[in-house]
Amino acid sequence: MSWETISEEAQVAVLESIPARWRLDLDKYRSLRDVTSVPYTSGIMTSDQLKITELSAVKIVERLESRELKAVQVLEAFAARAAIAHQLACQLPSKWWDGLQQAKELDESLDKGGSLKGPLHGVPVALKDSHEVAGHAVTMGYVARRNNIAKQDSTLVATLRAAGAVFFCKTTMPQSGMALETVSNLWGRTLNPFNKDLGAGGSSGGDATLVALRGSPIAPSTDMGGSIRVPAAFNGLYGIRPTSDRIPKGGMHNTNTGNITIKLSCGPVCRSLDDLELFTSIINAHPRNKYDVTSVPVPWRSLPSLDRKLVIGIMKWDGVVMPHPPVLRALEHTKQTLEKDGHEGEVFNTREHSAAEALQLNLKTRALKEQFADAWNDTVGRTTSGRAIDALILPPAPAVGYPHDFNIYWGYTSLFNFLDYPSIILPIANFKVDPQLDRVDSEYRPLETNPYDKPNHELYDPNLFANQPSTIQIVGRPFEDEEAIRVASILDTLFKAP
């Protein structure tokens, strides 16, 4: 059988597994570039179901505990919305398996007077197609792995299951995972729901687009060069690449297993910072982690509110690829927002420590890590407070998105895989690309010293990216994931202030 036949049969099987009551008349929507309104206008979901899918994971658990909702009811709503999302943007690489039995058992337990199974009790969770789930295929986008059935849950999946999560679908990823766009011969191309002419990001593009369309409240994505952060950024979501050594990776597939220099991590993409913190704390500090040799069982810390103003390093570009005008405007907006509230913004220059250098110096890992740590510590002498920066803010990518098949520069994210610094993607509330404000910089002359800067500059057209969401990347020190989240929380509140 040819690979084309295998692929076609696999994709058809997914579509045919969607119940008839959830199927769209796709002819109505082919001309739409932005499909985010379709779940509201298609008539497939009830108003109650739409309201359920607007809830965060934290709110879902609260409603289940109070018995305002049932786990089966929640699952039905998200499954319907995920079915709609897949037909619009292609995120689901598995036949429909809905976790209905899990949800029923959780409801029966509470009905009999039991307590919540865990902090994710009844929360529907989509899983990237690199996680092992017993009895289900884990393909990583490879045609040859179409029937590669996992015999047991990965450590992370077992942890989430023990916390009460309900697994109901898998999500697409590019073949091998090493790409910043989600497309494979097996599953096809995943589209950006805000603009189908743009890529979803990768390698967790299936996760991000499904969450962006509210087909799942949360998804545990993986990241080896930007695969959580870039899709989260391109879809206007919250996301975190935690310190790798804190995350259990047993049974988590990747194509670079023997590489200990560029480290794989796993963290959530979601729609709220509360969900991000809850999910990250669960996978960081579950008792099961002490049995997984891929992680250090570091207890999760609950930090008090900060009783002083922040000192933030701001890096507008890395000296390799100049970000597009809306990305630079987002950073300037962030700086002004911080300073308006009394926080300090300090220019942080890492040109001597660029990602391009990092990727070429695998044999000098320790030296480069020491250089970057020194650059961070040296900010003590430049800040008015006399303190080193609390976090570093920089772009997640040189653009807010890219057309399909564009060769995307990894440097703004991959550096922190090499350094193993926790990195958070934070959406900027009420801030989108505006063609009137984000005009082409006709004075900029691209660098000729690398193959990325000139194509990136020539690509920019404000009308192509109009109304795309904007985000920033917040970087903390290794093993200080909690501190990075606290910084993100302060900024999130400021961004949302009237």
Buried (B, 14 or more C-beta within 10 A) or exposed (E): EEEEEBBEEBBEEBBEBBEEEBBBEEEEBEEEEEBBEBBEEBEBBEEEBBEBBEBBBBBBBEBBBEEEBBBBBBBBBBBBBBBBBBBBBBBBBBBBBBBBEBBBEBBEBBEEEEEBBBBBBBBBBBBBBBBBBBEBBBBBBBBEBBEBEBEEBBBBBBBBBBBBBBBBBBBBBBBBBBBBBBBBEBBBBBBBBBBBEBBBBBBBBBBBBBBBBBBBBBBBBBBBBBBBBBBBBBBBBBBBBBBBBBBBBBBBBBEBEEEEBBBBBBBBBBBBBBBBBBBBBBBBBBEBBEEBEBBBBBEBEEEEEEEEBBBBBBBBBBBBBBBBBBBBBBBEBBBEBBEEBEBBBBEBEBEEBBBBBBBEEEEEBEEBBEBBBEBBEEBEEBBEBEBBBBBBBBBBBBBBBBBBEBEBBBBBBBBBBBBBBBBBBBBBBEBBBBBEEBEBEEEEEBBEEBEBBBBBBEBBEBEBBBEBBBBBBBBBBBBBBBBBBBBBBBBBEBBEEE
